[in-house]
């Protein structure tokens, strides 16, 4: 665990710091004195600052059971110091120092350029916390795992396996603990005495408690003695109680429930299977008095920003940080390529072009092997083969007949063509501003006499089983509540057990958060289980229109995309609910099956209706393997609207095409 992190100037002025545990100031002061003033440590001292050395090139400074690793910046005269205990092995400290150095100097370069800078006005905490979290998670994933077989091999054999029944002798000088009595002897100061158990201790000890006498020599007990010990009868009050309980269970047999041909339980058995509360007119009653735990506050500022008009717009902190780090990495790669060093994960592809001289017109024969390597690279990024082939064909068409520049590497040509093809697929052709679409429906222009009357904006969430439809619906609801919109959540998953209760918990939490912040309102519309989902959705829209709600969020049941019977009901659902936007939730974890899922749902709503966008969930679990984005968009031409990046209500982001292309090309 990191103890402290300091950003200071070469003159000793601290610009920013973060301390997790108290650290003596003399530790950092001694570091500055020994390394930069007196240059006692062989790390280069002040000369290292002039060379912008990274943390990996600087020897660590150790003092008083602490290790200090550091990096420096030449132009600004800054020193970045990380302090942690020497007993710990933190392999990600060097990467943290280098990343923080790049981010800090890029964000506050204007303030750092001022002469005699001693104070930097900054809010650097979110950037630092995000880097520490990412690097710690990456280190945990890459940590080597010791197999169980190796642990078993390292475990010393027990005495019984070697033929000895006695325990090993005690360690010299180690006091053996006194056994704690089972019952108090009456001298305890407790007010309430310990009750006496109904059954006394068994008169005959268990087989595992028997201690056999040690025989002479090194021989263990005979097989006959062991067999007699194992087969010793057990007689205790506990056994009698178990027999009584068993006999009682046999007397009270459970009545078998009867099911009809439609899969519904027979109502004649008198048992209610629907445990959801019966609402009034489909509206969930107020259950604030139910004693549920208080909902923790969710920081809206961490996931979005407010415009000058007061609109809440989603942002992605990772995009800003990665763009800074990506620009720095790109500069490093360009410097390395100038010296003949290939600094890219696509080095194997570009290596195939080393025999192609500058100024040559590229032909199909020249591109065959590189295109195969590029296809394999995309497949490793979780891109479906069909999409990978189309991408490679686009790159090949762009490169055939191109004359390479005299001072332009072929690697640069490949990357430019590949990025262009990826951007062409991922860039949406229609507006994704959902707030503007909602405003056009709920508050139409009064200047146009042909404008329709105001009504709720209807959004439906669909997808296969287990992709996170209800969770991402609640994230979308939190985003809309931050824009002071009134929401009605319709529970139209009447099949899965617990689906209504899950939405009820989300609605209760969102209602508590909205009332606490004074932004918007939310209600849940539900009619239990076993009902027709299309009719519930229609009734919910009718109720929302009468109550003047702004948005209706409809949750649907998960269904397999290859089940024609389940998919056929979506056309009726679209006809009854008339959603303005249908969003499909897809997993970032899914591979080639994403193409079939996207195409099946896109054609399931009838000839005149299709999907309007994708919500890709679990993007925080795949790292740079975000190929499912390309696969689903390539298969349908439907854009990606939102990305799910966590398990909190604020963990919803919009797609940044540059971010996705950067990960696919990494």
NORWO-V818662 format. One record per helix or strand of 2 or more residues. SS is the DSSP state (H for helix, E for strand). FROM is the first residue (numbers start at 1). TO is the last residue. If there is no record, write none. Layout:
ss from to
SS FROM TO
SS FROM TO
This chain:
ss from to
E 2 9
E 14 19
H 25 37
H 46 49
H 55 57
E 61 63
E 66 73
E 78 85
H 93 107
H 109 112
H 125 141
H 148 154
H 207 209
H 223 230
H 237 251
H 267 269
H 288 290
E 304 306
E 312 314
H 317 338
H 347 351
H 364 380
H 385 399
H 410 426
H 434 442
E 457 462
H 469 481
E 486 491
H 499 517
E 521 525
H 533 546
E 551 555
H 564 577
E 581 587
H 593 602
E 613 617
H 619 621
H 627 636
E 640 644
E 652 654
H 657 665
